């Protein structure tokens, strides 16, 4: 018995930038064309609020000032992988000013910081730390002219307390990305910090101003965070220029800007993408859907909290009842119509678990009722059991794909990248597996191409070879925050609040 597999390479998708500019790389696209929403009609200023200790406030302000000029590139034989940061002024990649007004600055009292670090109970320490920052965020939000985004510059003492001195890799928000699919990105030893981060984001949602959490290791090369058993870690995942790229890109997006977007042909149907995954509540007693993450080519994300999930008795995979699947789909698309005044002509659903027959009935019923005739329902398992080998020392190229059968395919979203002239990862990459439970008229090549493009829609990371499409990446980020939201509270639907 012989099998024939279809192996293809999908070229790196282009992105759209200012002035209808096109480029496959985020950073070079921004340098050459500016952000997609750039206009010559007005000068844009991003108003930044800043909360931290006297040390972190001063350190962050000094770094921002230093970043007005060029931050030199890392010494490397791959200049496309490590470009210099040109500076954050009007002639920089975002074509705007980043401004920290003194009235938008809050310095935490050392006595209040000491209360957090002196608290012996982990949960109470996290609660005190969240309350400390949330009060200052609320005060800034109530100003007559509030900031557009607020930076929470965490003091080292608070980081060490909410991480409980556990031995984990140091990282900033901008550095959070899987190095290779198949590597576990949810370190159980990091749970305390994740609880703090999720609780802080949830507590500040009602203030209607996005926050950006930053560690001193982002803006101070001398900063060291202690680890368990008094060991020191000076590991830095990113060089300073890359940190600047990622940080200011995230600020720009959170302040309401659109740095880049996917390119959509005018001929195909207007499409939106829905990501669904699952999370446990705080008591770990109930499983809920993380939400519906609706994304379009413009990069706009709409977030909705889902209902209670069920467990399949045979394989223990989570799924939705028919009623909840119907409600989630209808609510998501109704919210989309409210935002854009029309329903999409085509819906693509990415789900982190297999589609249960009940779910399929609910999804299909909602689509039929709303008159959406084109849909593609894909299951994206966490890991693939199949890997490809390539001659030589490097892994397969990013974009390499292989059809396994009529309903499944592999796609390398991490791998060797021609534009970088290297493989930028640390581990052997694991391809993404896509299984179609419903595929209407869309060709497999188009499904794979748009999935690859969706991996480039992460505004926390300007290195374009992301492992997961934004639908799946966002679902996990959002679940981390929504698990801290009380029942009966409707979360803000805009994705910029969950990054």
HELIX and SHEET records of a PDB file:
HELIX    1   1 UNK A   18  UNK A   20  5                                   3    
HELIX    2   2 UNK A   26  UNK A   33  1                                   8    
HELIX    3   3 UNK A   54  UNK A   66  1                                  13    
HELIX    4   4 UNK A  102  UNK A  104  5                                   3    
HELIX    5   5 UNK A  110  UNK A  118  1                                   9    
HELIX    6   6 UNK A  122  UNK A  141  1                                  20    
HELIX    7   7 UNK A  156  UNK A  162  1                                   7    
HELIX    8   8 UNK A  173  UNK A  175  5                                   3    
HELIX    9   9 UNK A  188  UNK A  190  5                                   3    
HELIX   10  10 UNK A  191  UNK A  204  1                                  14    
HELIX   11  11 UNK A  205  UNK A  207  5                                   3    
HELIX   12  12 UNK A  216  UNK A  219  1                                   4    
HELIX   13  13 UNK A  228  UNK A  230  5                                   3    
HELIX   14  14 UNK A  240  UNK A  254  1                                  15    
HELIX   15  15 UNK A  322  UNK A  340  1                                  19    
HELIX   16  16 UNK A  357  UNK A  370  1                                  14    
HELIX   17  17 UNK A  444  UNK A  454  1                                  11    
HELIX   18  18 UNK A  470  UNK A  482  1                                  13    
HELIX   19  19 UNK A  495  UNK A  497  5                                   3    
SHEET    1   A 9 UNK A   6  UNK A   9  0                                        
SHEET    2   A 9 UNK A 400  UNK A 405 -1                                        
SHEET    3   A 9 UNK A 408  UNK A 411 -1                                        
SHEET    4   A 9 UNK A 432  UNK A 439 -1                                        
SHEET    5   A 9 UNK A 374  UNK A 379 -1                                        
SHEET    6   A 9 UNK A 346  UNK A 351  1                                        
SHEET    7   A 9 UNK A 271  UNK A 276  1                                        
SHEET    8   A 9 UNK A 292  UNK A 295 -1                                        
SHEET    9   A 9 UNK A 301  UNK A 304 -1                                        
SHEET    1   B 3 UNK A  22  UNK A  23  0                                        
SHEET    2   B 3 UNK A  15  UNK A  16 -1                                        
SHEET    3   B 3 UNK A 261  UNK A 262 -1                                        
SHEET    1   C 3 UNK A  96  UNK A  99  0                                        
SHEET    2   C 3 UNK A  44  UNK A  52  1                                        
SHEET    3   C 3 UNK A 105  UNK A 107  1                                        
SHEET    1   D 4 UNK A  96  UNK A  99  0                                        
SHEET    2   D 4 UNK A  44  UNK A  52  1                                        
SHEET    3   D 4 UNK A 149  UNK A 154  1                                        
SHEET    4   D 4 UNK A 210  UNK A 215  1                                        
SHEET    1   E 2 UNK A 225  UNK A 226  0                                        
SHEET    2   E 2 UNK A 232  UNK A 233 -1                                        
SHEET    1   F 2 UNK A 278  UNK A 280  0                                        
SHEET    2   F 2 UNK A 287  UNK A 289 -1                                        
SHEET    1   G 2 UNK A 310  UNK A 311  0                                        
SHEET    2   G 2 UNK A 318  UNK A 319 -1                                        
END                                                                             
